[in-house]
Amino acid sequence: WVRLNFVLQDAASPGDAQWQATYARIIGDFRAAGMKVYGLIGGEAVKTPLGRRLLDSVQQKTADGTRGEAEAWLQEYEHNFLQIVRRFGAEVPYFESFNEPDNWAIAGEQRAVVHPTWFAQMLDRLWHAVKQEGLPVKLVSGPLLGMFHHQPSGEAAPAYLRQVYDEGRRLGWHSAGRF
């Protein structure tokens, strides 16, 4: 298996013909070598930088429009995620969402770059979108970093995951036929 990160870099979108040709060649070369490809579609698959957009809870409303910016970023991420899965789903059977959402990627902030409630929203939206289109792929939650180098007790990842599941229950993950 090889884990392939779908990164836009200089491409305008996953619809860019040259970008698609490059990834098609990479996937083809790996498959020709007998490898299976596992796709990662993270924050690098979006042109708009994530920045501070998903730091706060989904329920928090701010005067400066942060929630609106968060929604816009998440819509762009979902759109790009679907474009990539549509194009490469026949060759790539598994797609992982946002890698290490609990990482402290913003200097001076001792909290996850993606709040657990936003991560649950992200997983929920991707699941609905992929199922609605009937795309034949398996979705995998992005793994947690665990922040062990910051919190040696190891409590950060379990607490983060509990908050993700709490939001998931609010979204109906426990319902029959889900996940």
C-alpha positions as CSV (number, residue, x, y, z in Angstrom):
1,W,0.0,0.0,0.0
2,V,1.0,3.6,-0.6
3,R,-0.6,6.6,0.9
4,L,-0.9,9.3,-1.7
5,N,-1.6,12.9,-0.6
6,F,-3.7,14.9,-3.1
7,V,-2.2,18.4,-2.9
8,L,-3.3,21.2,-5.2
9,Q,-0.1,23.3,-4.9
10,D,-0.1,25.3,-8.2
11,A,-3.3,23.9,-9.6
12,A,-6.4,26.0,-9.4
13,S,-8.6,23.1,-8.5
14,P,-8.9,19.3,-8.7
15,G,-10.5,19.9,-12.1
16,D,-7.3,21.1,-13.6
17,A,-6.4,18.8,-16.5
18,Q,-2.6,18.9,-15.9
19,W,-3.1,18.2,-12.2
20,Q,-5.4,15.3,-13.0
21,A,-2.9,13.9,-15.5
22,T,-0.1,14.1,-13.0
23,Y,-2.0,12.2,-10.4
24,A,-3.3,9.7,-12.9
25,R,0.3,9.0,-13.9
26,I,1.4,8.6,-10.3
27,I,-1.5,6.3,-9.5
28,G,-0.9,4.3,-12.7
29,D,2.8,3.9,-11.9
30,F,2.1,2.7,-8.4
31,R,-0.5,0.3,-9.6
32,A,1.8,-1.0,-12.4
33,A,4.4,-1.7,-9.7
34,G,1.8,-3.9,-7.8
35,M,0.9,-1.4,-5.2
36,K,-2.5,-0.4,-3.9
37,V,-3.2,3.3,-3.4
38,Y,-4.8,4.8,-0.4
39,G,-5.7,8.5,-0.9
40,L,-5.4,11.3,1.6
41,I,-7.5,14.4,0.9
42,G,-6.5,16.9,3.5
43,G,-6.3,20.7,3.9
44,E,-3.7,20.9,1.1
45,A,-6.5,20.0,-1.4
46,V,-8.1,23.4,-0.9
47,K,-6.7,26.6,-2.3
48,T,-8.0,28.8,0.6
49,P,-5.7,28.4,3.6
50,L,-7.4,26.9,6.6
51,G,-5.9,29.4,9.0
52,R,-8.0,30.0,12.1
53,R,-11.4,29.1,10.4
54,L,-12.1,25.9,12.3
55,L,-10.5,26.6,15.7
56,D,-13.8,27.3,17.5
57,S,-16.9,25.2,18.1
58,V,-19.5,24.8,15.4
59,Q,-22.0,26.3,17.9
60,Q,-20.0,29.4,18.6
61,K,-21.1,32.4,16.6
62,T,-18.7,35.3,16.2
63,A,-19.3,38.9,15.3
64,D,-16.4,38.9,12.8
65,G,-17.9,36.2,10.6
66,T,-15.6,33.4,11.5
67,R,-18.4,30.8,11.3
68,G,-19.2,32.0,7.8
69,E,-15.6,31.7,6.8
70,A,-15.6,28.2,8.4
71,E,-18.6,27.2,6.4
72,A,-17.1,28.5,3.2
73,W,-13.8,26.7,3.8
74,L,-15.7,23.4,4.6
75,Q,-17.8,23.7,1.4
76,E,-14.7,24.2,-0.7
77,Y,-13.1,21.2,1.0
78,E,-16.2,19.0,0.4
79,H,-16.4,20.1,-3.2
80,N,-12.7,19.4,-3.9
81,F,-12.9,16.1,-2.0
82,L,-15.8,15.0,-4.2
83,Q,-14.0,16.0,-7.4
84,I,-11.0,13.9,-6.4
85,V,-13.1,10.9,-5.4
86,R,-15.1,11.1,-8.6
87,R,-12.0,11.3,-10.8
88,F,-9.8,8.7,-9.0
89,G,-12.3,6.5,-7.1
90,A,-12.1,3.6,-9.6
91,E,-8.3,3.3,-9.0
92,V,-8.2,4.4,-5.3
93,P,-10.6,2.4,-3.1
94,Y,-9.9,4.2,0.2
95,F,-9.9,7.9,0.9
96,E,-8.8,9.5,4.2
97,S,-10.1,12.8,5.3
98,F,-8.2,15.6,7.0
99,N,-5.0,14.3,8.6
100,E,-4.4,15.0,12.3
101,P,-7.2,17.6,12.9
102,D,-6.1,17.8,16.5
103,N,-2.6,19.1,15.7
104,W,-1.6,22.4,17.1
105,A,-0.7,24.0,13.7
106,I,-1.1,27.6,14.7
107,A,1.7,29.2,16.6
108,G,0.8,30.3,20.1
109,E,-2.5,28.3,20.1
110,Q,-2.7,25.3,22.4
111,R,-5.7,23.8,20.8
112,A,-6.6,21.7,17.7
113,V,-6.5,23.4,14.3
114,V,-9.8,21.7,13.7
115,H,-12.3,21.9,16.6
116,P,-13.8,18.4,17.3
117,T,-17.3,19.7,16.4
118,W,-16.0,20.9,13.0
119,F,-14.2,17.6,12.4
120,A,-17.5,15.7,13.1
121,Q,-19.3,18.1,10.7
122,M,-16.6,17.4,8.1
123,L,-16.9,13.6,8.4
124,D,-20.6,13.8,8.3
125,R,-20.7,16.0,5.2
126,L,-18.2,13.8,3.3
127,W,-20.1,10.6,4.2
128,H,-23.4,12.1,3.0
129,A,-21.9,13.5,-0.2
130,V,-20.1,10.3,-1.2
131,K,-23.2,8.1,-0.4
132,Q,-25.5,10.4,-2.2
133,E,-23.5,10.1,-5.4
134,G,-23.1,6.4,-4.9
135,L,-19.3,6.5,-5.2
136,P,-17.8,3.0,-4.6
137,V,-15.1,4.0,-2.1
138,K,-14.5,3.6,1.6
139,L,-14.0,6.6,3.7
140,V,-11.5,6.7,6.5
141,S,-11.4,9.3,9.2
142,G,-8.1,11.2,9.3
143,P,-6.0,9.9,12.2
144,L,-5.4,11.9,15.3
145,L,-2.0,13.2,16.2
146,G,-2.7,12.7,19.9
147,M,-0.4,15.7,20.9
148,F,1.7,13.4,23.1
149,H,4.7,15.6,22.7
150,H,2.6,18.4,24.2
151,Q,0.6,16.4,26.7
152,P,2.5,13.3,27.8
153,S,-0.5,12.0,29.8
154,G,-2.1,10.9,26.5
155,E,-5.5,12.4,27.4
156,A,-5.7,14.8,24.5
157,A,-6.6,12.3,21.7
158,P,-9.3,10.5,23.7
159,A,-10.9,13.8,24.9
160,Y,-10.8,15.1,21.3
161,L,-12.4,11.9,20.0
162,R,-15.1,11.9,22.6
163,Q,-16.0,15.5,21.5
164,V,-16.1,14.3,17.9
165,Y,-18.5,11.5,18.8
166,D,-20.7,13.7,20.9
167,E,-21.1,16.0,17.9
168,G,-21.7,12.9,15.7
169,R,-24.5,11.7,18.0
170,R,-26.0,15.2,17.7
171,L,-25.8,14.7,13.9
172,G,-27.5,11.3,14.1
173,W,-24.5,9.0,13.6
174,H,-26.2,6.5,16.0
175,S,-29.1,6.1,13.6
176,A,-29.6,2.8,11.8
177,G,-27.8,2.6,8.5
178,R,-25.2,5.2,9.3
179,F,-21.5,4.6,9.2
